[in-house]
């Protein structure tokens, strides 16, 4: 990463952390994936029940592998015999790990989902959210964040699910209503009523989609 971009991201992260604080969310800054992993693990007490949605960012920093290997009760819906039951169990977990599709420069979190298990858990349920967010996901405002979520994150996710969403062919959101759309639910988190629940680790690397 270019030195000027590193410095710019450091300054942006500092103001973002203050903005998150004004919204009753806690922000952290990590210069590297390794540093982000250590911060994340420091937020997850031993013996915690831990789960996650379909985030690439948490895998890219090694958080999923670390939780599997350490002293946690990890519920993985991708290996569970009953994935839906695992998703429902997540609402009563101690810690839910994930990322965001976009974050505004003034601290608003924007997420888009198909089944809505992830965004519904973000909104209510798990006692603590630990979100790993690459600085590539920062957008200047809500409108830009929504465009990023729909035209970048969602269209790439649609490719992975091999469904018939028209964005697979066009590479951009078509505001479709097909049954397989990954854009069923939009969640905008502008404030957290529950102090100490939402923790956002800003990482000075490109992570996720």
C-alpha positions in Angstrom: 0.0 0.0 0.0 1.3 3.5 -0.9 2.6 5.5 2.1 0.3 8.4 1.3 -2.7 6.1 1.3 -1.6 4.6 4.6 -1.4 8.0 6.2 -4.7 9.0 4.8 -6.4 5.9 6.1 -4.9 6.4 9.6 -6.3 9.9 9.8 -9.7 8.8 8.4 -9.8 5.9 10.9 -9.2 8.3 13.8 -12.1 10.5 12.8 -14.2 7.4 12.1 -13.5 6.1 15.6 -14.7 9.4 17.1 -17.8 9.2 14.9 -18.6 5.7 16.0 -18.3 6.8 19.6 -20.9 9.5 19.0 -23.2 6.7 17.9 -22.5 4.6 21.1 -20.4 2.2 19.1 -16.7 1.4 19.9 -14.1 1.8 17.1 -10.5 0.5 17.0 -7.7 0.9 14.4 -5.4 -1.9 13.2 -2.5 -1.3 10.8 -2.4 -4.9 9.8 -4.5 -8.1 9.7 -2.4 -9.6 12.5 -3.1 -6.6 14.7 -6.8 -6.8 13.9 -6.9 -10.4 14.9 -5.3 -9.6 18.3 -7.8 -6.8 18.9 -10.7 -9.1 18.0 -9.6 -11.9 20.2 -9.2 -9.5 23.1 -12.9 -8.7 22.8 -14.0 -12.3 23.0 -13.8 -13.7 26.5 -12.8 -17.4 27.0 -15.7 -19.9 27.0 -17.9 -17.5 25.0 -20.5 -18.9 22.6 -19.4 -17.5 19.2 -20.9 -17.6 15.7 -20.8 -15.6 12.5 -22.5 -14.9 9.2 -20.9 -15.2 5.8 -18.1 -12.7 6.1 -14.9 -13.0 4.1 -13.1 -10.4 6.2 -13.1 -12.4 9.4 -11.6 -15.3 7.5 -9.0 -13.2 5.9 -7.6 -12.0 9.2 -7.6 -15.6 10.6 -10.3 -15.0 13.1 -12.5 -18.0 12.3 -9.5 -20.4 12.5 -8.4 -18.8 15.8 -11.9 -19.2 17.3 -12.1 -22.8 16.2 -8.7 -23.5 17.8 -9.1 -21.6 21.1 -11.3 -22.1 24.1 -14.6 -21.0 22.7 -18.0 -22.7 22.0 -18.1 -22.0 18.3 -21.3 -22.6 16.3 -20.6 -22.9 12.6 -23.8 -23.0 10.5 -21.8 -24.2 7.4 -20.9 -27.5 9.2 -24.0 -27.8 11.3 -26.4 -30.7 10.6 -29.3 -28.2 10.8 -28.0 -24.8 9.4 -31.3 -23.0 10.2 -31.1 -24.1 13.8 -27.6 -22.8 14.0 -28.7 -19.5 12.6 -31.5 -19.3 15.2 -29.0 -20.2 18.0 -26.8 -17.3 16.9 -29.4 -14.8 18.3 -28.5 -16.0 21.8 -24.8 -16.1 21.3 -22.3 -14.1 23.4 -20.4 -12.9 20.3 -21.3 -12.6 16.7 -18.4 -12.0 14.3 -18.8 -10.3 10.9 -18.1 -7.2 8.8 -20.2 -4.6 7.0 -20.9 -4.0 3.3 -20.1 -0.3 3.8 -19.5 2.3 6.5 -19.9 6.0 6.1 -17.2 8.4 7.1 -19.5 9.6 9.9 -19.9 6.1 11.4 -23.2 4.7 9.9 -23.1 1.0 9.1 -24.8 -0.3 6.0 -25.6 -3.9 5.2 -27.5 -5.9 2.7 -28.7 -9.5 2.9 -30.7 -12.2 1.3 -31.9 -14.6 4.0 -31.5 -11.8 6.6 -30.0 -14.0 9.3 -26.9 -11.7 9.3 -28.6 -8.3 9.4 -31.3 -9.5 11.9 -28.5 -10.6 14.2 -26.7 -7.3 13.8 -29.9 -5.5 14.7 -30.8 -7.5 17.8 -29.9 -10.7 19.6 -26.2 -11.5 20.2 -24.7 -9.7 23.2 -21.7 -8.4 21.3 -20.8 -7.8 17.7 -17.2 -7.8 16.6 -17.0 -6.4 13.1 -13.8 -6.5 11.0 -13.9 -3.6 8.4 -11.2 -2.9 5.8 -10.7 0.8 5.0 -11.8 0.0 1.4 -15.4 -0.1 2.7 -15.5 3.5 3.8 -18.0 5.6 1.8 -18.6 9.4 2.1 -22.3 9.2 2.9 -25.3 6.9 3.2 -26.2 7.2 -0.5 -22.7 6.1 -1.5 -22.7 3.4 1.0 -25.9 2.0 -0.3 -24.6 2.1 -3.9 -21.4 0.2 -2.7 -23.5 -2.4 -0.9 -25.8 -3.0 -3.9 -23.4 -2.6 -6.9 -20.2 -4.0 -5.4 -20.8 -6.3 -2.5 -24.2 -7.8 -3.6 -23.2 -8.3 -7.2 -20.1 -10.2 -6.2 -22.0 -12.3 -3.7 -24.6 -13.2 -6.3 -21.8 -14.7 -8.4 -20.9 -17.0 -5.6 -24.4 -18.3 -5.0 -24.9 -19.2 -8.7 -28.4 -18.0 -8.7 -30.4 -16.3 -11.5 -30.1 -12.7 -10.4 -29.7 -10.4 -13.4 -26.7 -8.7 -11.8 -24.7 -11.9 -12.6 -24.9 -10.9 -16.2 -24.7 -7.2 -16.0 -22.3 -6.7 -13.1 -24.5 -4.1 -11.5 -27.7 -4.0 -9.4 -30.8 -4.2 -11.5 -33.2 -3.7 -8.5 -34.6 -7.2 -9.4 -37.4 -9.1 -7.7 -36.3 -12.7 -8.6 -36.7 -15.3 -5.8 -32.9 -15.7 -5.6 -32.0 -12.1 -5.1 -29.4 -11.4 -2.4 -30.8 -7.9 -1.9 -33.9 -8.7 0.2 -33.1 -6.7 3.3 -31.2 -3.5 3.9 -30.0 -2.5 7.4 -28.8 1.0 8.3 -27.3 1.2 11.8 -27.1 4.8 12.8 -26.9 4.4 16.6 -26.6 1.6 19.1 -28.9 1.8 22.2 -26.9 -0.9 23.9 -23.5 0.4 25.3 -20.6 -1.9 24.6 -22.5 -4.1 22.1 -21.1 -3.0 18.7 -17.3 -3.1 18.2 -15.8 -2.0 14.8 -12.2 -2.8 14.1 -11.0 -0.7 11.2 -8.1 -2.4 9.3 -5.7 -0.5 7.1 -5.9 -3.2 4.4 -8.3 -4.2 1.7 -10.6 -6.8 3.1 -13.8 -8.6 1.9 -15.9 -7.5 -1.0 
